[in-house]
């Protein structure tokens, strides 16, 4: 198996694991899945991080973000397929149902007002719990990786 091929197989595994379990696989779980060492799996994780395929906590090699999935609890909860996922931001909370090809109920907290917002997605249509809902992105997309956890 080519190294490049393995890289993308690991990426696919991480995303599939998120979709199936709502959480990222650990480096050890990935190593076991591909019958490689944890050190080798960690190197693949770092390379995927460098290519912006996902975002790691580099100290622990924990997948923090595999857009649209968040590896940590956030204010953006997406209930789909009988599971609860966390999204990284308002943009990603809409991306999870799209990635899963599923209807969803979304619970979010407006970062400016603290108001809870509910969104229902059914057959690709959105219904909001409040009127005049707007999403603000503090940085243009080209600068998101300047400080991804802030963005």
Buried (B, 14 or more C-beta within 10 A) or exposed (E): EEEEEBBEBBBEBBBEBBBEEBBBBBBEBBBEBBEBEBEBBBBBBEBBBEEEBBBBBEEEBBBBBBBBBBBBEBBBBBBBBEEEBBBBBBBBBBBBBEBBEBBBBBBBBBEEEEEEBEBBBEEEEEEEBEEEEEEEEEEEEEEBEEEBEEB
